C-alpha cells in the first residue's frame, strides 16, 4: 500500500467513524418521549382509537421500537395489546434505489407478525406511484383476537342497523400463522408473482349476549391460500372458514391491471348457517339477498370501485 493510498484510506475511515458516531449519538439522545406523545396523539386523532405506549426508543440502525402498546376503542369496549412494535428502514436498499420498511409485531403470547413492504425510489419520487413492488408477511402464533375485535367495533359505527349491535357483541380468538409474498410488476402486471398461505389456529367465535342461546363456534378450518401468476391472483378452493354451525368458502380470481386500481375482482363467498345460528340470524341473510340461512356474496368490479351483491 502506497503512502497516498494509506492517507486516502485513513481519511475515509475517519469520515465513516465520524458519521457512525454521530448516528449513534443521535439515536440515543433523541427526545423519544416527546416523539412518542406526538405519534400517539396523531394516531388517536386520525383513527378515533385510544392509543397507549409504555416506552419508545431507537431500533438499529434507522427505526423505532415501541413496547407495551395498547389500542382500544374510544369507549374501551374492545382492545388489543402488543408486547412490542419494531419498525425500521433498510439503509442497504436505499443505496440500490429501493425504499424498504420492515415492521415486527409481538403479541402477548410472544407470537410474531413480520411484514416487509418495498417500493422503487423512482416510482415514489417521480411517478408518485405508491403501490408496493413487494409485500411479504410471516406470522407465527400471532394473537389475532384483539385486532379483529377492535376492527369489528370500529366497523359497527357505519354498519347497517340490523347488524350494528351484533358486531360489538362478537368475541373472536385465534392465532395467525403462515406466510405470503407478493411481487407486483408495476409496469407489466402479467409478470407479477406470489403465494399466500395463512391459517388461524385455536380459533373461536362467541357472542356476548346472555339473552340469546347460541353455541360458541370453534373453527375446524380457517385458511386463506392463493397464488399469483401471469397477473392473476387465483384463490385456492381450500380457502374458507368452517365451524360446527358456519361454513363459508372463498373462491375467485383477481386480474391485475395497469394502473393497479383498475384490477378486476371476481370473488364469490358462499355462506351457510345451521343450528342455533340459523334460528337466530338466518333472517339477516334473507334481508341482504339470501334465503334459508344461505347467502352467495359476490364481489366484482375494480379494486377502486368494487360492487357487492348477495343472492340465495
Secondary structure, DSSP 8 states (H G I E B T S, - for coil): --HHHHHHHHHHHHHHHHHHHHHHHHHHHS-HHHHHHHHHHHHHHHH--EEEEEEEEE-SSEEEEEEEEEEE-TTSSSEEEEEEEEEEE-HHHHHTTEEEEEEEEEETTS-EEEEEEEEEHHHHHTS-----SEEEEEEEEEE-HHHHHHHHHHHTTSS-HHHHHHHHHEEEEEEEEEEEEEE--SS-GGG-EEEEEEEEEEEEEEE--TTS----EE-SEEEEEEEEETTEEEE-TT-EEE-SSEEEE-EEEEE--SSGGG-EEEEEEEEEE-HHHHHHHHHHHHHTT-BTTEEEEEEEEESTTEEEEEE-
